[in-house]
């Protein structure tokens, strides 16, 4: 039986070898008493190829044997049919909590030990498929890999994933386990640190190695700049049932200084949290925050990089009286001075500059990425006032957080606004949104002399949302400092090859985490970074920004809910068909030996004199 019968076509090489030996050029034989009497003249064989008596030389036999062995190896002979071997399909929890240093070893260490022991119970030729859970389930070994591949992976495995659902990994595992035996129930084994058998199908065997334990973690870290000064906001949580005291230190990163930048003692009540505000010295680069170590190291650190300047330019075509009525400027002050006090990193755009945000009236043609267009009723026009309730489309980014409670809104009796309504009173549209080429307009039907919107808490929220939406459209990162599970998004200003390196070590270098080539104006997106730390983004080899990623996931840092236990699967281990025949490998080795022997005999013949 042959796996690839077409490989037998290679047997045509046998008559070709015969032909090469049968039709060949030969020198005429001359008998002489001594070779020294002959000069070095050119020896010319008889013209053309002649048929000669076939000589059964070792070279001929070796070449025939090599051609025959290779042809049979290509055809794939099988002396026996495939046989079934066990196929262990397992899911290992990639959550960072698996690395907690508990008495008796971390859940990750105990899970890997149990997984190796489980594999030792199976025959030596068993196959294994290992899936690691995470924000995206990943096949780490296999499908249908060898036992040594599992050992290689487990030897360097370090769980570090943020919060995620095990369901995706289990669904993938069940599909791979049953792919070779459709319609049959096959087992999948789960190794985790939380025993919740009621949440898993009966086909899933569960081994959990967690234990309830207290933990203190950095669950929030934010870096901001106001009026040229930078500060860090930190939230430290005591996820335990007793008072805890920790020391928080801030170091420069990735190259630490001899002494910490800041040091603060933190005392936490049971189950409590502390909100800290730390001022940074001027010109501080990337920062690493560190707590005294405890059971889980990954949440004792946070990494924060300085945000690059992302200043939003704002233009206004509103007259001074309207600006004052809207609370944008003060009497006798500079244009938009109140607005600039409200939101940091903004400036007044030049007269001919295309601003990121423009405040204009309905008949304006000023170009801008985003525009707030005011439709104020003219003197003598019919108006109407509303006191709510207002229907607010909060999925529209500028309206996030608006309630409009207690607002008196006055506008045209009949709305003149174009576009899709995003704020309405009954059937009357008060705010609409219009998408246009190169930007977005937000139209307001508002009489600032009779409305109270501009004096309510919703007005600064609306303005700040508009500015932040314009800021997100600026070239550069959407966010400089990320949490575990967040993707890096970068709006490209200059085309090129962008390389993400990190985490950076103390030599300010690191491995390539990802690389992409893109054009101007495109959005660059790097998937979730695998490890917390400081990363560097380079364009064509030149560093353009530092980025920080912190773990800061309270649900994973909460170790009091971890548990242990075991439940067997209700099904049998899956199986996979393999072939144990190695005939093709032996035939290929025989062909190589035959070729080597042929070369040796021909070399010896050439060295033996003139034929």
Secondary structure, DSSP 8 states (H G I E B T S, - for coil): -BS-GGGGGGGHHHHHHHHHHHEE--------S-GGGS--------SS-EE------HHHHHHHHHHHHHHHHHHTB-SS--EEEEEEEEEE--BGGGG---TT--HHHHHHHHHHHHHHTS-TT-EEEEEE-SSS-EEEEEEEE-HHHHHHHHHT----B-S--THHHHHHHHHHHHSSSTTS-B-EEEEESS--GGGS-TTEEEEEE------EEEEEEEEEEETTEEEEEEEEEE-SSS-EEEEEEEEESSS--SS-SEEEEEEE-TT-EEEEEEE--TT---EEEEE---S-SGGGEEEE-------EEEEE-S-HHHHHHTTSS-TTS-TTHHHHHHSSSEEE--TTS-EEEEEEETT----EEEEEEEE---TT--EEEE-S--EE-TTSGGGTT---TT--EEEESS----SEEEEEETTEEEEEEEEETTEEEEEEE--TTT--GGGSHHHHHHHHHHHHHHHHTSSEES-SEEETT--EEEE-SS-EEEEEEES--TTS---EEEEEEE-TT-EEEE---SS-EEEEEEETTEEEEEEEEE---HHHH--TT--EEEE--SSB-EEEEE----HHHHHHHHHHHHHHHHHHHHHHHHTT---
